[in-house]
Amino acid sequence: MDVASTASLRVYVSEWENGKRGLSDRYAGILRKLLGVTDAELRAQAPALAASSADGYDELLSRIDAAGSVGESMVQAFNDQTELLRTMDRQRGAAGLVDQMAGHLAALEDALNFAVLPTARRPVALALAGASTLAAWQAIDSGAVERAWRHYELAKRAARDAEAPMYLAHAMAEQAYVLCEAGRPALGVDLVRDARCTVGQSGSARLRAWLYAAEAEICAHAGMPDDSRRALDEALTTIPPGPEDRDPDMLSIFLNGTHLARWQGNVLAMLGDGDAVTSLYGALEDMDPSFVRARAGLHTDLAHAHLTRAEYDDAHTHLRQARLLAGRTGSVRQRRRVDMLSARL
């Protein structure tokens, strides 16, 4: 090959290792073959490669040992971090949490990749499944749909590794929203129904109600009003009574009668049903004020419902509130909905 002289190459290698010279694509192609590394490893970890042992087994075993030492307290710390990010997300929005979420997922993935035995892998995989669905929903809210899709794929793999069909079904059903918003709601209906089949009757009642409600919403988007109403009826029948909205086996789900009333109003508004307003005002009165982004969605739903009834002044009022709250949380998804409804006034 036509390369620089030996003396020049010595200078190049020194400068590559010390970050004083950028590695060109031409020399990267040569070095990948010489060193047996990927492009990402070559460009991001050149100094580490020079310092590592000749065969790399020492580093590998060190990481396996570190992953094997991840106990209940470390897994709980991972879950606590996910819960903190979830709380910050619903109050402040996803836009400011991208770096924290990326670091959190990277740490979980690293722990899982080097955990060997199933007893060590399952709890970490379960934590990763919950964190990945949160990251995916944040990506949807930020308008980063490809990132959302990849996070859902990660969540599904982690749920399978954890042997957790409830988490798998949840990831599948939320992924259906990506299809729906990408203009393939019929395919989204198929996916959310597959999610229901995945968990069957073994899932908690709260999760099954959530899956039915998700199916009702996506059916409404797909122009399937009868299917939408049937799924909504199933959700209302299945939801457990009382104010509790978390399931100890499914912390990714927030759903009780108040949340479901808001969801019902949203679906009825999409179906053009005038009764949507009643459900939505009831949900607005009972909603936890810490759910800022969800409150923006509720005001958007009310604007939609009032538009359906040709009550334009009320629609304007709720759109102003929705736009204000969507701005506070940086929700691209909610702002897009507000803009679409505003264009109809």
C-alpha positions, -999 to 999 in steps of 0.1 A, spaced: 0 0 0 11 35 -6 16 50 29 39 75 45 76 66 53 84 48 84 98 79 101 66 98 92 44 70 104 61 71 138 51 107 141 16 100 129 10 72 154 23 94 183 0 122 172 -30 99 168 -25 85 203 -22 119 219 -51 135 200 -29 160 181 -38 146 147 -72 135 134 -73 99 121 -82 99 84 -106 74 69 -78 60 48 -55 52 77 -85 41 98 -93 14 72 -57 1 75 -56 2 113 -89 -16 117 -76 -46 98 -43 -45 117 -58 -42 152 -90 -61 147 -112 -34 161 -143 -16 150 -142 20 137 -159 32 170 -134 14 191 -105 27 170 -115 63 171 -129 66 206 -105 42 225 -71 45 207 -52 53 239 -69 25 258 -59 0 231 -23 10 235 -24 6 273 -44 -27 274 -29 -62 276 -20 -79 244 -50 -102 243 -76 -81 263 -86 -109 286 -75 -91 318 -98 -62 310 -127 -86 300 -124 -105 333 -122 -73 353 -155 -62 338 -171 -96 343 -160 -95 379 -174 -60 383 -208 -70 368 -209 -101 390 -207 -79 421 -238 -60 412 -261 -70 440 -296 -60 452 -284 -27 466 -269 -17 432 -300 -28 413 -321 -8 437 -299 22 431 -304 18 393 -342 17 399 -341 47 422 -323 66 395 -350 57 370 -377 68 394 -360 101 399 -357 107 362 -393 97 358 -404 123 384 -383 150 368 -397 141 334 -433 144 343 -427 177 361 -401 194 339 -402 175 306 -377 153 288 -357 180 269 -333 187 298 -327 150 307 -312 136 275 -276 134 289 -286 120 322 -309 94 306 -282 84 281 -256 79 309 -281 59 330 -289 35 301 -252 31 293 -244 21 329 -273 -4 329 -263 -19 295 -227 -22 306 -238 -41 338 -260 -64 317 -235 -70 289 -209 -84 313 -232 -103 337 -228 -140 331 -253 -160 351 -291 -157 349 -294 -148 386 -272 -118 380 -286 -109 346 -324 -109 354 -326 -81 379 -303 -59 359 -323 -67 327 -356 -58 344 -341 -25 355 -329 -18 320 -363 -27 305 -381 -1 328 -355 26 321 -355 20 284 -393 24 280 -390 57 300 -362 69 277 -382 59 246 -413 78 257 -391 108 265 -377 105 229 -412 105 215 -421 136 235 -389 153 221 -397 143 185 -368 119 182 -387 90 168 -358 69 156 -342 71 190 -375 61 205 -377 31 183 -342 19 192 -349 23 229 -381 2 226 -361 -25 209 -336 -24 237 -365 -26 263 -379 -56 245 -346 -74 245 -341 -66 282 -376 -78 291 -370 -111 273 -337 -115 291 -354 -108 324 -382 -133 315 -407 -105 322 -437 -107 299 -454 -77 316 -425 -54 307 -423 -69 272 -460 -62 266 -456 -26 279 -427 -19 256 -445 -34 226 -477 -14 233 -458 19 237 -438 12 205 -471 10 187 -474 48 193 -443 53 172 -460 35 144 -492 55 149 -475 88 149 -454 78 119 -487 73 99 -491 35 103 -519 33 129 -532 0 116 -498 -16 121 -498 -1 156 -532 -18 163 -517 -51 153 -487 -46 176 -507 -35 207 -529 -65 202 -499 -88 200 -488 -71 233 -520 -81 249 -516 -117 237 -480 -117 250 -491 -111 286 -526 -128 284 -543 -131 317 -511 -134 337 -505 -97 338 -518 -75 365 -553 -60 361 -538 -25 360 -515 -34 331 -543 -52 312 -565 -21 316 -536 1 303 -532 -22 273 -569 -20 265 -568 18 268 -538 20 245 -556 -2 220 -587 20 221 -566 52 214 -547 36 185 -579 21 170 -594 56 171 -564 69 151 -568 40 127 -604 49 120 -618 18 138 -645 34 161 -663 2 170 -631 -16 180 -620 15 199 -652 16 220 -650 -21 227 -614 -18 239 -623 13 260 -652 -7 276 -627 -35 285 -603 -10 301 -631 5 322 -642 -30 333 -606 -42 341 -592 -12 360 -588 -19 397 -609 4 420 -594 30 443 -569 59 440 -537 38 437 -520 42 404 -489 21 407 -485 -16 405 -456 -31 426 -449 -55 397 -452 -28 370 -438 5 381 -437 19 346 -475 22 346 -494 51 361 -532 43 359 -562 47 381 -598 58 376 -588 95 371 -560 87 346 -584 64 327 -611 91 327 -587 114 310 -578 87 285 -614 79 279 -621 116 271 -592 117 247 -605 87 228 -640 100 227 -628 134 215 -610 116 186 -642 97 178 -662 130 178 -683 120 208 -697 150 227 -696 131 260 -658 135 260 -660 169 278 -676 153 309 -649 127 313 -621 153 307 -634 179 332 -637 152 358 -601 141 352 -589 178 353 -605 183 387 -589 151 402 -555 152 384 -523 152 405 -507 187 399 -472 172 396 -481 156 362 -474 188 343 -469 173 309 -500 151 313 -519 182 323 -508 199 290 -522 168 272 -555 171 291 -560 207 282 -552 198 246 -579 170 248 -604 195 262 -597 219 233 -603 190 209 -635 181 226 -648 217 226 -639 220 189 -660 189 182 -689 207 198 -682 240 180 -675 257 213 -646 278 200 -641 302 229 -636 273 253 -613 256 228 -592 288 227 -590 289 264 -577 253 268 -553 257 239 -537 287 256 -532 266 288 -519 236 268 -494 257 249 -481 273 281 -476 239 298 -461 223 267 -436 252 266 -427 246 303 -419 209 297 -405 214 262 -429 188 248 -426 187 210 -453 162 208 -478 183 227 -469 215 209 -475 197 176 -510 187 188 -517 223 199 -506 236 165 -528 212 146 -558 221 167 -551 258 165 -551 256 127 -587 244 128 -599 274 148 
